[in-house]
């Protein structure tokens, strides 16, 4: 089972791919789609779309998980919602099963507490996936989303996960 996790953002959209090998999760790849903050929003959204479609084509995930938008500021939440909408569109175009998780749930499921700082989350993600180098924070967040979903799927359908890839 290959899971693509996405942490949407209008300037940096993190992505991470994990693969289940029996009870273990293996980090396949991770990165960040960078959009120039000086560009207009529609251009940045196209960059996110094109980048994420390329990731999907390269890694052929079985499903996608995305982090929910969280912001204390209405304007920021609205703008982030546009990026998240592009992520949802990419999942629909690729006909991928899609799940969504609030940031606190992702942090709690991976690091053990919903308010874990990014550095702690990065260390835990790398340890869980056997990675030596901590990736960029947006990519680490995306890997955490993928881990959260992969573990949720295992809890729901253990026989199915074990028989995939």
Phi and psi in radians as a Rosetta constraint file:
Dihedral C 1 N 2 CA 2 C 2 CIRCULARHARMONIC -1.951 0.35
Dihedral N 2 CA 2 C 2 N 3 CIRCULARHARMONIC 2.214 0.35
Dihedral C 2 N 3 CA 3 C 3 CIRCULARHARMONIC -2.065 0.35
Dihedral N 3 CA 3 C 3 N 4 CIRCULARHARMONIC 2.287 0.35
Dihedral C 3 N 4 CA 4 C 4 CIRCULARHARMONIC -1.776 0.35
Dihedral N 4 CA 4 C 4 N 5 CIRCULARHARMONIC 2.122 0.35
Dihedral C 4 N 5 CA 5 C 5 CIRCULARHARMONIC -1.828 0.35
Dihedral N 5 CA 5 C 5 N 6 CIRCULARHARMONIC 2.493 0.35
Dihedral C 5 N 6 CA 6 C 6 CIRCULARHARMONIC -2.333 0.35
Dihedral N 6 CA 6 C 6 N 7 CIRCULARHARMONIC 2.340 0.35
Dihedral C 6 N 7 CA 7 C 7 CIRCULARHARMONIC -1.972 0.35
Dihedral N 7 CA 7 C 7 N 8 CIRCULARHARMONIC 1.694 0.35
Dihedral C 7 N 8 CA 8 C 8 CIRCULARHARMONIC -1.263 0.35
Dihedral N 8 CA 8 C 8 N 9 CIRCULARHARMONIC 2.531 0.35
Dihedral C 8 N 9 CA 9 C 9 CIRCULARHARMONIC -2.802 0.35
Dihedral N 9 CA 9 C 9 N 10 CIRCULARHARMONIC 2.677 0.35
Dihedral C 9 N 10 CA 10 C 10 CIRCULARHARMONIC -1.463 0.35
Dihedral N 10 CA 10 C 10 N 11 CIRCULARHARMONIC -0.248 0.35
Dihedral C 10 N 11 CA 11 C 11 CIRCULARHARMONIC -1.951 0.35
Dihedral N 11 CA 11 C 11 N 12 CIRCULARHARMONIC -0.713 0.35
Dihedral C 11 N 12 CA 12 C 12 CIRCULARHARMONIC -2.284 0.35
Dihedral N 12 CA 12 C 12 N 13 CIRCULARHARMONIC 2.036 0.35
Dihedral C 12 N 13 CA 13 C 13 CIRCULARHARMONIC -1.928 0.35
Dihedral N 13 CA 13 C 13 N 14 CIRCULARHARMONIC 2.006 0.35
Dihedral C 13 N 14 CA 14 C 14 CIRCULARHARMONIC -1.476 0.35
Dihedral N 14 CA 14 C 14 N 15 CIRCULARHARMONIC 2.566 0.35
Dihedral C 14 N 15 CA 15 C 15 CIRCULARHARMONIC -2.442 0.35
Dihedral N 15 CA 15 C 15 N 16 CIRCULARHARMONIC 2.598 0.35
Dihedral C 15 N 16 CA 16 C 16 CIRCULARHARMONIC -2.630 0.35
Dihedral N 16 CA 16 C 16 N 17 CIRCULARHARMONIC 2.425 0.35
Dihedral C 16 N 17 CA 17 C 17 CIRCULARHARMONIC -2.047 0.35
Dihedral N 17 CA 17 C 17 N 18 CIRCULARHARMONIC 2.230 0.35
Dihedral C 17 N 18 CA 18 C 18 CIRCULARHARMONIC -2.171 0.35
Dihedral N 18 CA 18 C 18 N 19 CIRCULARHARMONIC 2.648 0.35
Dihedral C 18 N 19 CA 19 C 19 CIRCULARHARMONIC -2.205 0.35
Dihedral N 19 CA 19 C 19 N 20 CIRCULARHARMONIC 2.364 0.35
Dihedral C 19 N 20 CA 20 C 20 CIRCULARHARMONIC -1.533 0.35
Dihedral N 20 CA 20 C 20 N 21 CIRCULARHARMONIC 2.250 0.35
Dihedral C 20 N 21 CA 21 C 21 CIRCULARHARMONIC -2.143 0.35
Dihedral N 21 CA 21 C 21 N 22 CIRCULARHARMONIC 1.554 0.35
Dihedral C 21 N 22 CA 22 C 22 CIRCULARHARMONIC 1.146 0.35
Dihedral N 22 CA 22 C 22 N 23 CIRCULARHARMONIC -2.201 0.35
Dihedral C 22 N 23 CA 23 C 23 CIRCULARHARMONIC -1.432 0.35
Dihedral N 23 CA 23 C 23 N 24 CIRCULARHARMONIC -0.204 0.35
Dihedral C 23 N 24 CA 24 C 24 CIRCULARHARMONIC -1.610 0.35
Dihedral N 24 CA 24 C 24 N 25 CIRCULARHARMONIC 2.654 0.35
Dihedral C 24 N 25 CA 25 C 25 CIRCULARHARMONIC -1.930 0.35
Dihedral N 25 CA 25 C 25 N 26 CIRCULARHARMONIC 2.401 0.35
Dihedral C 25 N 26 CA 26 C 26 CIRCULARHARMONIC -2.088 0.35
Dihedral N 26 CA 26 C 26 N 27 CIRCULARHARMONIC 2.290 0.35
Dihedral C 26 N 27 CA 27 C 27 CIRCULARHARMONIC -1.323 0.35
Dihedral N 27 CA 27 C 27 N 28 CIRCULARHARMONIC 2.100 0.35
Dihedral C 27 N 28 CA 28 C 28 CIRCULARHARMONIC -1.586 0.35
Dihedral N 28 CA 28 C 28 N 29 CIRCULARHARMONIC -0.887 0.35
Dihedral C 28 N 29 CA 29 C 29 CIRCULARHARMONIC -2.882 0.35
Dihedral N 29 CA 29 C 29 N 30 CIRCULARHARMONIC 2.777 0.35
Dihedral C 29 N 30 CA 30 C 30 CIRCULARHARMONIC -2.740 0.35
Dihedral N 30 CA 30 C 30 N 31 CIRCULARHARMONIC 2.710 0.35
Dihedral C 30 N 31 CA 31 C 31 CIRCULARHARMONIC -3.026 0.35
Dihedral N 31 CA 31 C 31 N 32 CIRCULARHARMONIC -3.031 0.35
Dihedral C 31 N 32 CA 32 C 32 CIRCULARHARMONIC -2.333 0.35
Dihedral N 32 CA 32 C 32 N 33 CIRCULARHARMONIC 2.323 0.35
Dihedral C 32 N 33 CA 33 C 33 CIRCULARHARMONIC -1.590 0.35
Dihedral N 33 CA 33 C 33 N 34 CIRCULARHARMONIC 2.021 0.35
Dihedral C 33 N 34 CA 34 C 34 CIRCULARHARMONIC -1.719 0.35
Dihedral N 34 CA 34 C 34 N 35 CIRCULARHARMONIC 2.261 0.35
Dihedral C 34 N 35 CA 35 C 35 CIRCULARHARMONIC -2.096 0.35
Dihedral N 35 CA 35 C 35 N 36 CIRCULARHARMONIC 2.344 0.35
Dihedral C 35 N 36 CA 36 C 36 CIRCULARHARMONIC -1.142 0.35
Dihedral N 36 CA 36 C 36 N 37 CIRCULARHARMONIC 2.157 0.35
Dihedral C 36 N 37 CA 37 C 37 CIRCULARHARMONIC -1.137 0.35
Dihedral N 37 CA 37 C 37 N 38 CIRCULARHARMONIC -0.274 0.35
Dihedral C 37 N 38 CA 38 C 38 CIRCULARHARMONIC -1.439 0.35
Dihedral N 38 CA 38 C 38 N 39 CIRCULARHARMONIC -0.222 0.35
Dihedral C 38 N 39 CA 39 C 39 CIRCULARHARMONIC -1.330 0.35
Dihedral N 39 CA 39 C 39 N 40 CIRCULARHARMONIC 2.726 0.35
Dihedral C 39 N 40 CA 40 C 40 CIRCULARHARMONIC -1.201 0.35
Dihedral N 40 CA 40 C 40 N 41 CIRCULARHARMONIC 2.676 0.35
Dihedral C 40 N 41 CA 41 C 41 CIRCULARHARMONIC -0.936 0.35
Dihedral N 41 CA 41 C 41 N 42 CIRCULARHARMONIC -0.800 0.35
Dihedral C 41 N 42 CA 42 C 42 CIRCULARHARMONIC -1.024 0.35
Dihedral N 42 CA 42 C 42 N 43 CIRCULARHARMONIC -0.616 0.35
Dihedral C 42 N 43 CA 43 C 43 CIRCULARHARMONIC -1.188 0.35
Dihedral N 43 CA 43 C 43 N 44 CIRCULARHARMONIC -0.755 0.35
Dihedral C 43 N 44 CA 44 C 44 CIRCULARHARMONIC -1.086 0.35
Dihedral N 44 CA 44 C 44 N 45 CIRCULARHARMONIC -0.687 0.35
Dihedral C 44 N 45 CA 45 C 45 CIRCULARHARMONIC -1.132 0.35
Dihedral N 45 CA 45 C 45 N 46 CIRCULARHARMONIC -0.652 0.35
Dihedral C 45 N 46 CA 46 C 46 CIRCULARHARMONIC -1.148 0.35
Dihedral N 46 CA 46 C 46 N 47 CIRCULARHARMONIC -0.693 0.35
Dihedral C 46 N 47 CA 47 C 47 CIRCULARHARMONIC -1.085 0.35
Dihedral N 47 CA 47 C 47 N 48 CIRCULARHARMONIC -0.745 0.35
Dihedral C 47 N 48 CA 48 C 48 CIRCULARHARMONIC -1.082 0.35
Dihedral N 48 CA 48 C 48 N 49 CIRCULARHARMONIC -0.814 0.35
Dihedral C 48 N 49 CA 49 C 49 CIRCULARHARMONIC -1.010 0.35
Dihedral N 49 CA 49 C 49 N 50 CIRCULARHARMONIC -0.911 0.35
Dihedral C 49 N 50 CA 50 C 50 CIRCULARHARMONIC -1.101 0.35
Dihedral N 50 CA 50 C 50 N 51 CIRCULARHARMONIC -0.734 0.35
Dihedral C 50 N 51 CA 51 C 51 CIRCULARHARMONIC -1.135 0.35
Dihedral N 51 CA 51 C 51 N 52 CIRCULARHARMONIC -0.772 0.35
Dihedral C 51 N 52 CA 52 C 52 CIRCULARHARMONIC -1.216 0.35
Dihedral N 52 CA 52 C 52 N 53 CIRCULARHARMONIC -0.643 0.35
Dihedral C 52 N 53 CA 53 C 53 CIRCULARHARMONIC -1.084 0.35
Dihedral N 53 CA 53 C 53 N 54 CIRCULARHARMONIC -0.665 0.35
Dihedral C 53 N 54 CA 54 C 54 CIRCULARHARMONIC -1.152 0.35
Dihedral N 54 CA 54 C 54 N 55 CIRCULARHARMONIC -0.699 0.35
Dihedral C 54 N 55 CA 55 C 55 CIRCULARHARMONIC -1.094 0.35
Dihedral N 55 CA 55 C 55 N 56 CIRCULARHARMONIC -0.776 0.35
Dihedral C 55 N 56 CA 56 C 56 CIRCULARHARMONIC -1.085 0.35
Dihedral N 56 CA 56 C 56 N 57 CIRCULARHARMONIC -0.764 0.35
Dihedral C 56 N 57 CA 57 C 57 CIRCULARHARMONIC -1.119 0.35
Dihedral N 57 CA 57 C 57 N 58 CIRCULARHARMONIC -0.685 0.35
Dihedral C 57 N 58 CA 58 C 58 CIRCULARHARMONIC -1.273 0.35
Dihedral N 58 CA 58 C 58 N 59 CIRCULARHARMONIC -0.703 0.35
Dihedral C 58 N 59 CA 59 C 59 CIRCULARHARMONIC -1.811 0.35
Dihedral N 59 CA 59 C 59 N 60 CIRCULARHARMONIC -0.164 0.35
Dihedral C 59 N 60 CA 60 C 60 CIRCULARHARMONIC 0.771 0.35
Dihedral N 60 CA 60 C 60 N 61 CIRCULARHARMONIC 1.034 0.35
Dihedral C 60 N 61 CA 61 C 61 CIRCULARHARMONIC -1.178 0.35
Dihedral N 61 CA 61 C 61 N 62 CIRCULARHARMONIC 2.719 0.35
Dihedral C 61 N 62 CA 62 C 62 CIRCULARHARMONIC -1.445 0.35
Dihedral N 62 CA 62 C 62 N 63 CIRCULARHARMONIC -0.453 0.35
Dihedral C 62 N 63 CA 63 C 63 CIRCULARHARMONIC -2.771 0.35
Dihedral N 63 CA 63 C 63 N 64 CIRCULARHARMONIC 2.953 0.35
Dihedral C 63 N 64 CA 64 C 64 CIRCULARHARMONIC -2.307 0.35
Dihedral N 64 CA 64 C 64 N 65 CIRCULARHARMONIC 2.527 0.35
Dihedral C 64 N 65 CA 65 C 65 CIRCULARHARMONIC -2.234 0.35
Dihedral N 65 CA 65 C 65 N 66 CIRCULARHARMONIC 2.453 0.35
Dihedral C 65 N 66 CA 66 C 66 CIRCULARHARMONIC -2.245 0.35
Dihedral N 66 CA 66 C 66 N 67 CIRCULARHARMONIC 2.541 0.35
Dihedral C 66 N 67 CA 67 C 67 CIRCULARHARMONIC -1.430 0.35
Dihedral N 67 CA 67 C 67 N 68 CIRCULARHARMONIC 2.411 0.35
Dihedral C 67 N 68 CA 68 C 68 CIRCULARHARMONIC -1.139 0.35
Dihedral N 68 CA 68 C 68 N 69 CIRCULARHARMONIC 2.714 0.35
Dihedral C 68 N 69 CA 69 C 69 CIRCULARHARMONIC -1.329 0.35
Dihedral N 69 CA 69 C 69 N 70 CIRCULARHARMONIC 2.289 0.35
Dihedral C 69 N 70 CA 70 C 70 CIRCULARHARMONIC -2.380 0.35
Dihedral N 70 CA 70 C 70 N 71 CIRCULARHARMONIC 2.147 0.35
Dihedral C 70 N 71 CA 71 C 71 CIRCULARHARMONIC -2.759 0.35
Dihedral N 71 CA 71 C 71 N 72 CIRCULARHARMONIC 2.458 0.35
Dihedral C 71 N 72 CA 72 C 72 CIRCULARHARMONIC -1.357 0.35
Dihedral N 72 CA 72 C 72 N 73 CIRCULARHARMONIC -0.234 0.35
Dihedral C 72 N 73 CA 73 C 73 CIRCULARHARMONIC -1.860 0.35
Dihedral N 73 CA 73 C 73 N 74 CIRCULARHARMONIC 2.227 0.35
Dihedral C 73 N 74 CA 74 C 74 CIRCULARHARMONIC -1.049 0.35
Dihedral N 74 CA 74 C 74 N 75 CIRCULARHARMONIC -0.789 0.35
Dihedral C 74 N 75 CA 75 C 75 CIRCULARHARMONIC -1.079 0.35
Dihedral N 75 CA 75 C 75 N 76 CIRCULARHARMONIC -0.767 0.35
Dihedral C 75 N 76 CA 76 C 76 CIRCULARHARMONIC -1.094 0.35
Dihedral N 76 CA 76 C 76 N 77 CIRCULARHARMONIC -0.743 0.35
Dihedral C 76 N 77 CA 77 C 77 CIRCULARHARMONIC -1.095 0.35
Dihedral N 77 CA 77 C 77 N 78 CIRCULARHARMONIC -0.690 0.35
Dihedral C 77 N 78 CA 78 C 78 CIRCULARHARMONIC -1.123 0.35
Dihedral N 78 CA 78 C 78 N 79 CIRCULARHARMONIC -0.817 0.35
Dihedral C 78 N 79 CA 79 C 79 CIRCULARHARMONIC -1.129 0.35
Dihedral N 79 CA 79 C 79 N 80 CIRCULARHARMONIC -0.761 0.35
Dihedral C 79 N 80 CA 80 C 80 CIRCULARHARMONIC -1.068 0.35
Dihedral N 80 CA 80 C 80 N 81 CIRCULARHARMONIC -0.587 0.35
Dihedral C 80 N 81 CA 81 C 81 CIRCULARHARMONIC -1.044 0.35
Dihedral N 81 CA 81 C 81 N 82 CIRCULARHARMONIC -0.575 0.35
Dihedral C 81 N 82 CA 82 C 82 CIRCULARHARMONIC -1.123 0.35
Dihedral N 82 CA 82 C 82 N 83 CIRCULARHARMONIC -0.794 0.35
Dihedral C 82 N 83 CA 83 C 83 CIRCULARHARMONIC -1.111 0.35
Dihedral N 83 CA 83 C 83 N 84 CIRCULARHARMONIC -0.736 0.35
Dihedral C 83 N 84 CA 84 C 84 CIRCULARHARMONIC -1.092 0.35
Dihedral N 84 CA 84 C 84 N 85 CIRCULARHARMONIC -0.660 0.35
Dihedral C 84 N 85 CA 85 C 85 CIRCULARHARMONIC -1.062 0.35
Dihedral N 85 CA 85 C 85 N 86 CIRCULARHARMONIC -0.688 0.35
Dihedral C 85 N 86 CA 86 C 86 CIRCULARHARMONIC -1.121 0.35
Dihedral N 86 CA 86 C 86 N 87 CIRCULARHARMONIC -0.715 0.35
Dihedral C 86 N 87 CA 87 C 87 CIRCULARHARMONIC -1.080 0.35
Dihedral N 87 CA 87 C 87 N 88 CIRCULARHARMONIC -0.788 0.35
Dihedral C 87 N 88 CA 88 C 88 CIRCULARHARMONIC -1.080 0.35
Dihedral N 88 CA 88 C 88 N 89 CIRCULARHARMONIC -0.695 0.35
Dihedral C 88 N 89 CA 89 C 89 CIRCULARHARMONIC -1.091 0.35
Dihedral N 89 CA 89 C 89 N 90 CIRCULARHARMONIC -0.762 0.35
Dihedral C 89 N 90 CA 90 C 90 CIRCULARHARMONIC -1.049 0.35
Dihedral N 90 CA 90 C 90 N 91 CIRCULARHARMONIC -0.723 0.35
Dihedral C 90 N 91 CA 91 C 91 CIRCULARHARMONIC -1.098 0.35
Dihedral N 91 CA 91 C 91 N 92 CIRCULARHARMONIC -0.765 0.35
Dihedral C 91 N 92 CA 92 C 92 CIRCULARHARMONIC -1.143 0.35
Dihedral N 92 CA 92 C 92 N 93 CIRCULARHARMONIC -0.742 0.35
Dihedral C 92 N 93 CA 93 C 93 CIRCULARHARMONIC -1.118 0.35
Dihedral N 93 CA 93 C 93 N 94 CIRCULARHARMONIC -0.582 0.35
Dihedral C 93 N 94 CA 94 C 94 CIRCULARHARMONIC -1.531 0.35
Dihedral N 94 CA 94 C 94 N 95 CIRCULARHARMONIC 0.001 0.35
Dihedral C 94 N 95 CA 95 C 95 CIRCULARHARMONIC 0.965 0.35
Dihedral N 95 CA 95 C 95 N 96 CIRCULARHARMONIC 0.774 0.35
Dihedral C 95 N 96 CA 96 C 96 CIRCULARHARMONIC -1.671 0.35
Dihedral N 96 CA 96 C 96 N 97 CIRCULARHARMONIC 2.444 0.35
Dihedral C 96 N 97 CA 97 C 97 CIRCULARHARMONIC -1.058 0.35
Dihedral N 97 CA 97 C 97 N 98 CIRCULARHARMONIC 2.403 0.35
Dihedral C 97 N 98 CA 98 C 98 CIRCULARHARMONIC -2.206 0.35
Dihedral N 98 CA 98 C 98 N 99 CIRCULARHARMONIC 2.389 0.35
Dihedral C 98 N 99 CA 99 C 99 CIRCULARHARMONIC -2.240 0.35
Dihedral N 99 CA 99 C 99 N 100 CIRCULARHARMONIC 2.732 0.35
Dihedral C 99 N 100 CA 100 C 100 CIRCULARHARMONIC -2.334 0.35
Dihedral N 100 CA 100 C 100 N 101 CIRCULARHARMONIC 2.409 0.35
Dihedral C 100 N 101 CA 101 C 101 CIRCULARHARMONIC -2.341 0.35
Dihedral N 101 CA 101 C 101 N 102 CIRCULARHARMONIC 2.386 0.35
Dihedral C 101 N 102 CA 102 C 102 CIRCULARHARMONIC -1.170 0.35
Dihedral N 102 CA 102 C 102 N 103 CIRCULARHARMONIC 2.601 0.35
Dihedral C 102 N 103 CA 103 C 103 CIRCULARHARMONIC -0.952 0.35
Dihedral N 103 CA 103 C 103 N 104 CIRCULARHARMONIC -0.696 0.35
Dihedral C 103 N 104 CA 104 C 104 CIRCULARHARMONIC -1.139 0.35
Dihedral N 104 CA 104 C 104 N 105 CIRCULARHARMONIC -0.619 0.35
Dihedral C 104 N 105 CA 105 C 105 CIRCULARHARMONIC -1.179 0.35
Dihedral N 105 CA 105 C 105 N 106 CIRCULARHARMONIC -0.724 0.35
Dihedral C 105 N 106 CA 106 C 106 CIRCULARHARMONIC -1.079 0.35
Dihedral N 106 CA 106 C 106 N 107 CIRCULARHARMONIC -0.862 0.35
Dihedral C 106 N 107 CA 107 C 107 CIRCULARHARMONIC -1.088 0.35
Dihedral N 107 CA 107 C 107 N 108 CIRCULARHARMONIC -0.715 0.35
Dihedral C 107 N 108 CA 108 C 108 CIRCULARHARMONIC -1.163 0.35
Dihedral N 108 CA 108 C 108 N 109 CIRCULARHARMONIC -0.716 0.35
Dihedral C 108 N 109 CA 109 C 109 CIRCULARHARMONIC -1.251 0.35
Dihedral N 109 CA 109 C 109 N 110 CIRCULARHARMONIC -0.481 0.35
Dihedral C 109 N 110 CA 110 C 110 CIRCULARHARMONIC -1.712 0.35
Dihedral N 110 CA 110 C 110 N 111 CIRCULARHARMONIC -0.836 0.35
Dihedral C 110 N 111 CA 111 C 111 CIRCULARHARMONIC -1.773 0.35
Dihedral N 111 CA 111 C 111 N 112 CIRCULARHARMONIC -0.108 0.35
Dihedral C 111 N 112 CA 112 C 112 CIRCULARHARMONIC 1.600 0.35
Dihedral N 112 CA 112 C 112 N 113 CIRCULARHARMONIC -0.135 0.35
Dihedral C 112 N 113 CA 113 C 113 CIRCULARHARMONIC -2.638 0.35
Dihedral N 113 CA 113 C 113 N 114 CIRCULARHARMONIC 2.492 0.35
Dihedral C 113 N 114 CA 114 C 114 CIRCULARHARMONIC -1.235 0.35
Dihedral N 114 CA 114 C 114 N 115 CIRCULARHARMONIC -0.233 0.35
Dihedral C 114 N 115 CA 115 C 115 CIRCULARHARMONIC -1.951 0.35
Dihedral N 115 CA 115 C 115 N 116 CIRCULARHARMONIC 0.425 0.35
Dihedral C 115 N 116 CA 116 C 116 CIRCULARHARMONIC -1.098 0.35
Dihedral N 116 CA 116 C 116 N 117 CIRCULARHARMONIC 2.363 0.35
Dihedral C 116 N 117 CA 117 C 117 CIRCULARHARMONIC -1.211 0.35
Dihedral N 117 CA 117 C 117 N 118 CIRCULARHARMONIC 2.765 0.35
Dihedral C 117 N 118 CA 118 C 118 CIRCULARHARMONIC -0.995 0.35
Dihedral N 118 CA 118 C 118 N 119 CIRCULARHARMONIC -0.641 0.35
Dihedral C 118 N 119 CA 119 C 119 CIRCULARHARMONIC -1.116 0.35
Dihedral N 119 CA 119 C 119 N 120 CIRCULARHARMONIC -0.751 0.35
Dihedral C 119 N 120 CA 120 C 120 CIRCULARHARMONIC -1.140 0.35
Dihedral N 120 CA 120 C 120 N 121 CIRCULARHARMONIC -0.766 0.35
Dihedral C 120 N 121 CA 121 C 121 CIRCULARHARMONIC -1.034 0.35
Dihedral N 121 CA 121 C 121 N 122 CIRCULARHARMONIC -0.743 0.35
Dihedral C 121 N 122 CA 122 C 122 CIRCULARHARMONIC -1.069 0.35
Dihedral N 122 CA 122 C 122 N 123 CIRCULARHARMONIC -0.773 0.35
Dihedral C 122 N 123 CA 123 C 123 CIRCULARHARMONIC -1.115 0.35
Dihedral N 123 CA 123 C 123 N 124 CIRCULARHARMONIC -0.740 0.35
Dihedral C 123 N 124 CA 124 C 124 CIRCULARHARMONIC -1.170 0.35
Dihedral N 124 CA 124 C 124 N 125 CIRCULARHARMONIC -0.762 0.35
Dihedral C 124 N 125 CA 125 C 125 CIRCULARHARMONIC -1.035 0.35
Dihedral N 125 CA 125 C 125 N 126 CIRCULARHARMONIC -0.821 0.35
Dihedral C 125 N 126 CA 126 C 126 CIRCULARHARMONIC -1.083 0.35
Dihedral N 126 CA 126 C 126 N 127 CIRCULARHARMONIC -0.723 0.35
Dihedral C 126 N 127 CA 127 C 127 CIRCULARHARMONIC -1.133 0.35
Dihedral N 127 CA 127 C 127 N 128 CIRCULARHARMONIC -0.732 0.35
Dihedral C 127 N 128 CA 128 C 128 CIRCULARHARMONIC -1.133 0.35
Dihedral N 128 CA 128 C 128 N 129 CIRCULARHARMONIC -0.623 0.35
Dihedral C 128 N 129 CA 129 C 129 CIRCULARHARMONIC -1.708 0.35
Dihedral N 129 CA 129 C 129 N 130 CIRCULARHARMONIC 0.032 0.35
Dihedral C 129 N 130 CA 130 C 130 CIRCULARHARMONIC 1.199 0.35
Dihedral N 130 CA 130 C 130 N 131 CIRCULARHARMONIC 0.517 0.35
Dihedral C 130 N 131 CA 131 C 131 CIRCULARHARMONIC -1.611 0.35
Dihedral N 131 CA 131 C 131 N 132 CIRCULARHARMONIC 2.473 0.35
Dihedral C 131 N 132 CA 132 C 132 CIRCULARHARMONIC -1.562 0.35
Dihedral N 132 CA 132 C 132 N 133 CIRCULARHARMONIC -0.529 0.35
Dihedral C 132 N 133 CA 133 C 133 CIRCULARHARMONIC -1.892 0.35
Dihedral N 133 CA 133 C 133 N 134 CIRCULARHARMONIC 2.276 0.35
Dihedral C 133 N 134 CA 134 C 134 CIRCULARHARMONIC -1.335 0.35
Dihedral N 134 CA 134 C 134 N 135 CIRCULARHARMONIC 2.188 0.35
Dihedral C 134 N 135 CA 135 C 135 CIRCULARHARMONIC -1.351 0.35
Dihedral N 135 CA 135 C 135 N 136 CIRCULARHARMONIC 3.079 0.35
Dihedral C 135 N 136 CA 136 C 136 CIRCULARHARMONIC -0.997 0.35
Dihedral N 136 CA 136 C 136 N 137 CIRCULARHARMONIC 2.574 0.35
Dihedral C 136 N 137 CA 137 C 137 CIRCULARHARMONIC -0.936 0.35
Dihedral N 137 CA 137 C 137 N 138 CIRCULARHARMONIC -0.670 0.35
Dihedral C 137 N 138 CA 138 C 138 CIRCULARHARMONIC -1.186 0.35
Dihedral N 138 CA 138 C 138 N 139 CIRCULARHARMONIC -0.648 0.35
Dihedral C 138 N 139 CA 139 C 139 CIRCULARHARMONIC -1.229 0.35
Dihedral N 139 CA 139 C 139 N 140 CIRCULARHARMONIC -0.678 0.35
Dihedral C 139 N 140 CA 140 C 140 CIRCULARHARMONIC -1.085 0.35
Dihedral N 140 CA 140 C 140 N 141 CIRCULARHARMONIC -0.750 0.35
Dihedral C 140 N 141 CA 141 C 141 CIRCULARHARMONIC -1.048 0.35
Dihedral N 141 CA 141 C 141 N 142 CIRCULARHARMONIC -0.723 0.35
Dihedral C 141 N 142 CA 142 C 142 CIRCULARHARMONIC -1.151 0.35
Dihedral N 142 CA 142 C 142 N 143 CIRCULARHARMONIC -0.700 0.35
Dihedral C 142 N 143 CA 143 C 143 CIRCULARHARMONIC -1.085 0.35
Dihedral N 143 CA 143 C 143 N 144 CIRCULARHARMONIC -0.672 0.35
Dihedral C 143 N 144 CA 144 C 144 CIRCULARHARMONIC -1.104 0.35
Dihedral N 144 CA 144 C 144 N 145 CIRCULARHARMONIC -0.669 0.35
Dihedral C 144 N 145 CA 145 C 145 CIRCULARHARMONIC -1.117 0.35
Dihedral N 145 CA 145 C 145 N 146 CIRCULARHARMONIC -0.765 0.35
Dihedral C 145 N 146 CA 146 C 146 CIRCULARHARMONIC -1.107 0.35
Dihedral N 146 CA 146 C 146 N 147 CIRCULARHARMONIC -0.728 0.35
Dihedral C 146 N 147 CA 147 C 147 CIRCULARHARMONIC -1.076 0.35
Dihedral N 147 CA 147 C 147 N 148 CIRCULARHARMONIC -0.780 0.35
Dihedral C 147 N 148 CA 148 C 148 CIRCULARHARMONIC -1.002 0.35
Dihedral N 148 CA 148 C 148 N 149 CIRCULARHARMONIC -0.809 0.35
Dihedral C 148 N 149 CA 149 C 149 CIRCULARHARMONIC -1.233 0.35
Dihedral N 149 CA 149 C 149 N 150 CIRCULARHARMONIC -0.714 0.35
Dihedral C 149 N 150 CA 150 C 150 CIRCULARHARMONIC -1.053 0.35
Dihedral N 150 CA 150 C 150 N 151 CIRCULARHARMONIC -0.704 0.35
Dihedral C 150 N 151 CA 151 C 151 CIRCULARHARMONIC -1.240 0.35
Dihedral N 151 CA 151 C 151 N 152 CIRCULARHARMONIC -0.620 0.35
Dihedral C 151 N 152 CA 152 C 152 CIRCULARHARMONIC -1.130 0.35
Dihedral N 152 CA 152 C 152 N 153 CIRCULARHARMONIC -0.697 0.35
Dihedral C 152 N 153 CA 153 C 153 CIRCULARHARMONIC -1.142 0.35
Dihedral N 153 CA 153 C 153 N 154 CIRCULARHARMONIC -0.712 0.35
Dihedral C 153 N 154 CA 154 C 154 CIRCULARHARMONIC -1.077 0.35
Dihedral N 154 CA 154 C 154 N 155 CIRCULARHARMONIC -0.701 0.35
Dihedral C 154 N 155 CA 155 C 155 CIRCULARHARMONIC -1.148 0.35
Dihedral N 155 CA 155 C 155 N 156 CIRCULARHARMONIC -0.591 0.35
Dihedral C 155 N 156 CA 156 C 156 CIRCULARHARMONIC -1.439 0.35
Dihedral N 156 CA 156 C 156 N 157 CIRCULARHARMONIC -0.697 0.35
Dihedral C 156 N 157 CA 157 C 157 CIRCULARHARMONIC -2.429 0.35
Dihedral N 157 CA 157 C 157 N 158 CIRCULARHARMONIC 1.179 0.35
Dihedral C 157 N 158 CA 158 C 158 CIRCULARHARMONIC -1.045 0.35
Dihedral N 158 CA 158 C 158 N 159 CIRCULARHARMONIC -0.682 0.35
Dihedral C 158 N 159 CA 159 C 159 CIRCULARHARMONIC -1.198 0.35
Dihedral N 159 CA 159 C 159 N 160 CIRCULARHARMONIC -0.671 0.35
Dihedral C 159 N 160 CA 160 C 160 CIRCULARHARMONIC -1.132 0.35
Dihedral N 160 CA 160 C 160 N 161 CIRCULARHARMONIC -0.786 0.35
Dihedral C 160 N 161 CA 161 C 161 CIRCULARHARMONIC -1.109 0.35
Dihedral N 161 CA 161 C 161 N 162 CIRCULARHARMONIC -0.753 0.35
Dihedral C 161 N 162 CA 162 C 162 CIRCULARHARMONIC -1.126 0.35
Dihedral N 162 CA 162 C 162 N 163 CIRCULARHARMONIC -0.499 0.35
Dihedral C 162 N 163 CA 163 C 163 CIRCULARHARMONIC -1.552 0.35
Dihedral N 163 CA 163 C 163 N 164 CIRCULARHARMONIC -0.200 0.35
Dihedral C 163 N 164 CA 164 C 164 CIRCULARHARMONIC -1.444 0.35
Dihedral N 164 CA 164 C 164 N 165 CIRCULARHARMONIC 2.426 0.35
